[in-house]
Amino acid sequence: MTDDDGARRPATARTDTDRPPHAVVVGGGLAGITAALQLADSGVRVTLLEGRPRLGGLAFSFRRGELTVDNGQHVYLRCCTAYRWFLDRVEGAALAPLQRRLDVPVLDVAHPRGPRLGRLRRSGLPVPLHLAASLATYPHLSLAERLSVGRAALALKSLDPADPALDGIDFATWLGRHGQSARTIEALWDLVGVATLNATAPHASMGLAAMVFKTGLLSEPGAADIGWAHVPLGELHDTLAGKALDSLGVRTALRTKAERITRAESGRWTVEVPGERIEADAVVLAVPQRETRDLLPEGALDDPDRLLDIGTAPILNVHVVYDRKVLRQPFFAALGTPVQWVFDRTDSSGLKGGGQYLAVSQSAAQDDVDLPVADLRARYLPELERLLPAARGAGIRDFFVTRERTATFAPSPGVGRLRPGARTHAPGLYLAGAWTATGWPATMEGAVRSGFSAAGAALSALGRRHEHPLQEAV
């Protein structure tokens, strides 16, 4: 049920005096939605506060003329079991299907003998043989470089990503120690790493890099199969998520920003929002690190200012609507060009009239994120013509950009020691968000996992029986 002001309200209100405990979740991104669902599933009354007019955090959609546009291209992998749980929970899995098997076209337009197309794909063989045939024929690396990749992968497989020593060094240093050339890093390791870590190898924690590659490529054959939404993200993260919350009686208050959080001598919490003071037995802060720091009561963390030391990294998306079809694949990755990944968003956006809408996803975009649209147009349209001959001479129906300057936390070496867990020193106050200590980089998977952790901690403290969604007994 939705009120006229856009705030979702529960369909019924309890009137009995023996009410279950009440939790307030601050933040309606994936972390907050997950925490709210988990708490409500266990019989806790939940109020979810979101300052924006929609749910979904930084994975959302908006209207631009006839188009429904995602603010950025988001993908997930088969190994992202928490995000897959989320899709199932909101009844959206069929709208964001996975590849049957990993298959990534990689086009190099800077090769001396002209553009060359390679593919990273897996077979049905067990790890690590599932990628052997693909690497053996990968045209963007020499034979010696391909052999060196196999040796590095074996070394990677033996690492423990949770080892604090790995967090203190950068991925490039480790790769260099294991015989990886600059070309190998560009054409393979960074091809994957930049998209998943939002940082190039010299700027990425080895611990997080080890987690990504060991889990995604070396855990099981299908772990890296790619999935993405075939509908606007807002349909999944706002519409369907809102329906799931409504069905549990969660009060979802949109356009409602928490201003202050205090704890009474009784142990209960008060969350102040414009015009209202909300009493709660537990509070989950599922907002970015700076906002969390501003809301934390004194003593909740040993050194709350350390949250401000967790840096951020930008993502830029360039959106181009052509007057004709210029790409036959659903997506591809690129080498020898500033372009990183290109996705066909024609069907999901609702584009009509026979054209094609491409989204160019640029991670670690510090150099480009603040450039004027005209400069980005002059930079990227010629590059797309280099990559896609059919784009040469095609008309441009629309060109625009979306910028998320603080899209993710920066996965810099040493960031692991800064990321707090779900529990604070204040009883009944918990933290969630992809930037917390999930062991994952800043992904949708990490956000959902953080929601699991915060809700699980709250439920344990409230004495509520619950089971971890990923089949771990709690």
C-alpha positions in Angstrom: 0.0 0.0 0.0 1.4 3.5 -0.9 0.3 6.8 0.5 -0.2 9.9 -1.7 3.2 11.3 -0.7 4.9 8.2 -2.1 5.7 6.6 1.3 4.8 3.0 1.5 2.7 2.0 4.6 1.7 -1.4 6.0 -1.6 -2.8 4.9 -2.7 -3.3 8.5 -1.8 -1.9 11.9 -1.4 -3.9 15.1 -3.4 -2.8 18.0 -2.5 -5.3 20.6 -0.3 -4.2 23.5 2.0 -7.3 23.3 3.8 -6.0 20.2 6.9 -7.7 18.8 10.2 -5.7 18.9 10.5 -2.7 16.6 13.6 -2.1 14.4 14.4 1.0 12.3 16.5 0.6 9.2 18.1 3.8 7.9 18.8 3.6 4.2 16.8 1.9 1.4 19.6 0.6 -0.8 20.2 -3.1 -1.2 21.8 -3.4 2.3 18.9 -1.7 4.0 16.2 -3.6 2.0 17.9 -6.9 2.8 18.1 -6.1 6.5 14.5 -5.0 6.6 13.3 -8.2 4.8 15.3 -10.4 7.2 14.1 -8.7 10.3 10.5 -8.7 9.1 10.7 -12.3 8.1 11.6 -13.1 11.7 8.5 -11.3 13.1 10.1 -7.9 13.9 8.2 -4.8 13.2 10.3 -2.7 10.8 10.3 0.9 9.7 12.6 1.6 6.7 13.7 5.2 6.2 15.0 6.4 2.8 15.8 10.0 2.0 15.3 9.5 -1.8 11.9 9.2 -3.4 12.7 5.6 -4.3 14.4 2.4 -3.1 17.5 0.9 -4.6 20.4 3.2 -3.5 22.9 3.7 -6.3 21.4 0.9 -8.5 18.3 2.7 -9.8 16.5 3.8 -12.9 15.0 7.1 -14.1 13.0 8.3 -17.1 14.6 10.3 -20.0 11.9 11.0 -22.6 10.7 7.6 -23.9 13.6 5.8 -22.2 13.9 4.1 -18.8 17.6 4.5 -18.0 19.7 2.7 -15.4 22.1 5.1 -13.7 24.8 2.6 -14.5 25.3 -0.9 -15.8 25.3 -3.5 -13.1 26.1 -7.2 -13.4 26.5 -10.1 -11.0 28.1 -13.5 -11.2 26.7 -17.0 -10.4 29.0 -17.0 -7.3 27.0 -14.0 -6.0 24.7 -16.2 -3.9 23.5 -13.4 -1.7 22.3 -11.2 -4.5 20.8 -14.2 -6.2 18.9 -14.8 -2.9 17.7 -11.2 -3.1 16.4 -11.6 -6.6 14.6 -14.8 -5.6 13.2 -13.0 -2.5 11.7 -10.2 -4.5 10.5 -12.6 -7.2 12.8 -11.0 -9.8 15.3 -13.8 -10.7 13.7 -14.4 -14.1 14.1 -10.8 -15.0 17.9 -10.9 -14.4 19.0 -14.2 -15.9 22.5 -15.7 -15.9 24.5 -16.8 -18.9 24.4 -20.6 -19.5 28.2 -20.4 -19.5 30.6 -17.6 -19.2 31.3 -16.0 -22.6 32.9 -12.5 -22.8 33.8 -11.1 -26.3 37.0 -9.0 -26.0 37.8 -6.7 -28.9 41.3 -5.2 -29.2 41.4 -2.3 -31.7 45.1 -1.4 -31.1 46.7 -4.6 -32.5 49.3 -3.8 -35.2 47.6 -6.1 -37.7 44.1 -4.6 -37.1 41.3 -5.3 -34.7 41.2 -8.7 -33.2 38.3 -10.4 -31.4 39.0 -12.9 -28.6 36.7 -14.6 -26.1 37.0 -15.5 -22.5 34.7 -18.5 -21.9 34.5 -21.6 -19.9 33.9 -25.2 -20.7 32.1 -27.8 -18.5 35.4 -29.2 -17.2 36.4 -28.9 -13.6 38.4 -26.0 -12.2 41.0 -24.9 -13.4 40.6 -26.8 -16.7 37.3 -25.0 -17.3 39.3 -21.9 -18.6 42.2 -23.8 -20.1 41.0 -23.9 -23.7 39.9 -20.3 -23.7 43.3 -19.1 -22.3 45.1 -21.3 -24.8 43.5 -19.5 -27.7 43.2 -16.1 -26.2 44.7 -13.9 -29.0 45.4 -10.8 -26.9 48.4 -12.5 -25.1 51.5 -14.3 -26.3 52.1 -17.9 -25.6 54.5 -17.1 -22.8 52.0 -14.7 -21.3 49.3 -17.3 -21.4 51.5 -19.8 -19.6 52.4 -17.2 -17.0 48.7 -16.7 -16.3 48.3 -20.3 -15.5 51.2 -20.2 -13.0 49.8 -17.1 -11.3 46.3 -18.6 -11.1 47.7 -21.7 -9.3 49.5 -19.3 -6.8 46.3 -17.4 -6.4 44.3 -20.5 -5.6 46.5 -21.2 -2.6 45.9 -17.8 -1.0 43.6 -16.9 1.9 41.9 -13.6 0.9 41.2 -12.9 4.6 44.9 -12.9 5.4 45.6 -9.3 6.7 49.0 -9.3 5.0 47.4 -9.5 1.6 45.3 -6.4 2.4 48.5 -4.4 2.9 49.9 -4.8 -0.6 48.5 -3.9 -4.0 47.4 -6.3 -6.7 49.9 -5.1 -9.2 52.9 -5.8 -6.9 51.7 -9.3 -6.4 51.1 -9.8 -10.1 54.6 -8.5 -10.9 56.1 -10.9 -8.4 54.4 -13.7 -10.2 55.6 -13.0 -13.7 52.7 -11.0 -15.1 53.7 -8.5 -17.8 52.1 -5.1 -18.2 50.2 -6.5 -21.2 48.9 -9.4 -19.2 47.6 -7.1 -16.5 45.9 -4.9 -19.1 44.4 -7.7 -21.3 43.3 -10.0 -18.5 43.7 -9.1 -14.9 42.5 -5.5 -15.1 39.9 -6.4 -17.7 38.1 -8.3 -14.9 39.5 -6.5 -11.9 38.6 -2.9 -12.9 35.0 -4.0 -13.5 34.6 -5.8 -10.2 36.9 -3.8 -7.9 36.5 -0.3 -9.4 40.3 0.1 -9.4 43.3 -0.8 -11.5 45.7 -3.3 -10.1 48.2 -0.7 -8.6 45.3 0.8 -6.6 43.6 -2.4 -5.4 44.1 -4.3 -2.2 45.6 -7.8 -2.9 43.2 -9.2 -0.4 40.1 -8.0 -2.3 41.6 -9.0 -5.6 42.3 -12.5 -4.3 38.8 -12.7 -3.1 37.4 -11.7 -6.5 39.5 -14.0 -8.7 39.6 -17.0 -6.3 35.8 -16.9 -5.8 34.9 -15.9 -9.4 37.3 -17.9 -11.4 38.8 -20.7 -9.2 36.0 -21.9 -6.9 33.7 -23.8 -9.3 33.3 -23.9 -13.1 30.2 -21.8 -13.3 31.1 -19.2 -10.7 31.9 -16.4 -13.2 28.9 -16.9 -15.4 27.5 -13.3 -15.8 23.9 -12.2 -15.1 22.3 -8.8 -15.6 18.9 -7.2 -15.5 16.9 -7.5 -18.7 14.5 -4.9 -17.2 15.2 -1.5 -15.7 17.0 -1.9 -12.3 14.2 0.2 -10.7 11.8 -2.7 -11.4 13.9 -5.0 -9.3 15.3 -2.8 -6.6 12.3 -0.4 -6.1 9.1 -1.8 -7.5 9.5 -5.5 -6.6 11.5 -4.8 -3.5 8.8 -2.5 -2.3 6.1 -5.1 -2.9 8.1 -7.6 -0.9 8.5 -5.2 2.0 4.8 -4.2 1.8 3.8 -7.9 2.0 5.6 -8.2 5.4 3.9 -5.0 6.8 7.2 -3.0 6.7 6.5 0.7 7.0 8.6 2.2 4.2 9.0 6.0 4.5 10.5 7.6 1.4 11.7 11.1 1.2 12.4 10.7 4.9 15.9 11.3 6.2 17.2 10.4 9.7 18.5 13.5 11.4 19.6 12.1 14.8 19.9 8.8 16.7 19.9 8.7 20.5 19.7 5.9 23.1 17.7 6.3 26.2 18.5 4.9 29.7 15.9 2.2 29.1 18.1 0.9 26.3 15.6 1.8 23.5 16.5 4.0 20.6 15.0 7.2 19.2 15.4 8.0 15.6 14.5 11.6 14.8 13.1 12.5 11.3 11.4 15.7 10.2 8.3 16.0 12.3 8.6 12.6 14.1 10.5 10.7 16.7 10.5 7.0 16.1 11.1 4.6 19.1 12.9 1.4 18.3 14.5 -1.6 20.0 17.2 -1.9 17.3 18.6 0.4 14.6 20.4 -0.6 11.5 22.4 2.2 9.8 22.6 1.2 6.1 23.9 4.4 4.6 27.3 5.5 3.2 30.3 5.8 5.6 30.2 9.6 5.9 26.5 9.7 6.7 27.0 6.8 9.1 29.7 8.8 10.9 27.4 11.8 11.2 24.7 9.7 12.8 26.7 7.5 15.2 26.2 8.3 18.8 29.3 8.8 21.0 31.1 5.6 21.9 29.5 3.5 19.2 32.9 2.9 17.6 36.4 3.2 19.0 37.4 5.7 16.3 34.5 6.7 14.2 36.6 9.1 12.2 38.3 6.1 10.6 35.2 5.7 8.6 36.1 8.9 6.8 39.4 7.3 5.8 37.5 4.8 3.6 37.9 6.5 0.3 35.4 6.5 -2.6 35.8 5.7 -6.3 33.7 7.0 -9.3 31.9 5.2 -12.1 30.9 7.0 -15.3 28.4 5.7 -17.8 28.1 7.1 -21.3 24.8 6.5 -23.0 24.4 6.6 -26.8 21.2 6.1 -28.8 21.9 5.3 -32.5 19.4 5.5 -35.3 20.2 2.0 -36.3 21.6 -1.3 -34.9 25.4 -1.2 -34.6 26.1 -4.0 -32.2 24.9 -7.7 -32.5 26.3 -8.9 -29.2 24.5 -8.2 -25.8 27.8 -6.8 -24.5 31.6 -6.8 -25.1 34.8 -5.7 -23.4 37.4 -3.6 -25.2 41.2 -3.2 -25.2 43.4 -0.6 -26.9 40.8 2.1 -26.3 39.4 4.2 -23.4 36.2 2.2 -23.7 35.9 -0.6 -21.1 32.6 -2.4 -21.4 29.7 -1.8 -23.8 26.1 -3.1 -23.2 23.0 -3.2 -25.4 20.2 -1.7 -23.3 17.7 -1.3 -26.2 15.0 -3.7 -25.0 15.3 -3.0 -21.3 15.0 0.8 -21.9 11.9 0.6 -24.0 13.5 2.2 -27.0 11.3 2.2 -30.0 11.8 3.3 -33.6 14.4 0.8 -34.8 17.5 2.3 -33.2 19.9 0.9 -30.6 20.8 2.2 -27.2 24.3 1.4 -25.9 25.6 2.0 -22.4 29.4 2.4 -22.0 30.4 1.5 -18.5 33.6 3.1 -17.2 34.9 2.0 -13.8 37.8 3.7 -12.0 36.8 6.8 -14.0 38.7 9.4 -12.0 40.1 11.0 -15.2 36.8 11.4 -17.0 34.0 11.7 -14.4 34.1 15.5 -14.2 34.6 16.2 -17.9 31.9 18.2 -19.7 29.4 16.2 -21.8 30.8 17.8 -24.9 34.3 16.6 -24.1 33.0 13.1 -23.4 31.1 13.1 -26.6 34.2 14.0 -28.5 36.2 11.4 -26.7 33.8 8.4 -26.8 31.9 8.6 -30.1 35.0 8.2 -32.2 36.2 5.3 -30.0 32.8 3.5 -30.5 33.3 4.0 -34.3 36.7 2.3 -34.0 35.2 -0.6 -32.2 31.9 -0.9 -34.2 32.3 -0.3 -37.9 28.5 -0.2 -38.2 28.5 3.0 -36.0 30.4 4.9 -38.6 27.9 7.2 -40.3 25.1 6.2 -38.0 22.9 9.0 -36.7 23.0 9.9 -33.0 19.5 10.2 -31.6 20.7 11.0 -28.0 23.9 11.2 -26.1 24.1 11.7 -22.3 26.1 10.7 -19.3 25.4 9.5 -15.7 28.1 10.1 -13.1 28.4 8.5 -9.7 31.4 10.3 -8.1 31.2 8.1 -5.0 29.9 5.0 -6.6 31.8 2.6 -4.4 34.3 2.6 -1.6 37.9 2.6 -2.9 39.4 -0.9 -2.5 42.8 0.6 -1.7 45.5 -1.4 0.1 44.9 -1.3 3.8 41.1 -0.6 3.5 40.4 -3.9 5.2 41.5 -2.6 8.6 39.1 0.3 8.3 35.9 -1.6 7.4 33.8 -2.1 10.6 31.7 -5.2 11.3 28.0 -5.1 11.7 28.0 -4.8 15.5 28.9 -1.5 17.3 29.7 -0.9 21.0 26.2 0.5 21.4 23.8 -2.4 22.1 21.0 -2.5 19.5 22.9 -0.4 16.9 24.2 -2.2 13.8 25.9 -1.2 10.6 25.3 -2.3 7.0 26.5 -1.3 3.6 28.9 -2.7 1.0 31.7 -0.7 2.7 31.4 -2.7 5.9 33.5 -5.8 6.6 31.9 -8.3 4.2 35.1 -9.6 2.7 33.7 -8.5 -0.7 34.5 -5.4 -2.7 31.8 -2.8 -3.3 29.3 -4.9 -5.2 25.6 -5.7 -5.0 26.7 -9.0 -3.5 28.6 -7.2 -0.7 25.6 -4.9 0.0 23.2 -7.8 0.4 25.7 -9.8 2.6 26.1 -6.8 4.9 22.3 -6.7 5.3 22.4 -10.4 6.3 25.1 -9.6 8.9 23.3 -6.6 10.4 19.9 -8.3 10.6 21.5 -11.5 12.0 23.2 -9.6 14.8 20.1 -7.7 15.6 17.9 -10.8 15.7 20.4 -12.6 17.9 20.4 -9.7 20.4 16.6 -9.6 20.3 16.4 -13.3 21.0 14.7 -14.1 17.7 15.4 -17.5 16.2 16.5 -17.2 12.6 18.4 -19.0 9.9 21.0 -17.5 7.6 19.6 -17.2 4.1 22.7 -19.0 2.6 21.9 -22.1 4.6 24.2 -21.5 7.6 22.7 -22.3 10.9 22.4 -19.3 13.2 
